[in-house]
Each structure stands twice: as structure tokens, then as C-alpha cells.
Amino acid sequence: MITKDRLLKERTRRRFLFTGLHLLLYFSFSLNWTSWGSFLAERLGATYLSGAIVMFVVLVVLFIVLESVFLWLSQREERS
């Protein structure tokens, strides 16, 4: 039997993990303005897309997927 206190600690730990991952991914976009991310300014092949635009789109999709996973885990936990 899981106590309310333990359940609250697990939820808080999971939320901090997801928040930390979100922040890490969010600040990874700052690579666009550093020398480490200079490759992101280049065009991808013969397209008009740059690495920065692709990175932005991938990050948005990742944020949506991560939040969906978090919500799914929370709902699954509430049902059991």
C-alpha cells in the first residue's frame, strides 16, 4: 500500500525530473548564439532550412511529447 506522503514525493520527484529536462532542452537553443552551435546557422543541403529552424521544431515537438508522457504517467498512477 502506497501512503499519501510517498505518493506525493514520487509525483514531486517526477515533476522536478521533467522540469529539469525541459529546462535543459530549452536552454540548448542558446547554442544558436555560441561558437559551439555555429553549425546550426548553416543551410541543410539545398533547402532553405537552417539547423536552427529544425532544432526549434524538434524542441517544440519534444516538449509536447514529454508533457504528454508526464500526463499519461500521472493519469495511470491515479487509476491504480
Summary of the structure (lengths in Angstrom):
residues: 80
radius of gyration: 18.0
end to end distance: 11.0
largest distance: 59.2
contacts: 174
relative contact order: 0.12
helix: 82%
strand: 2%
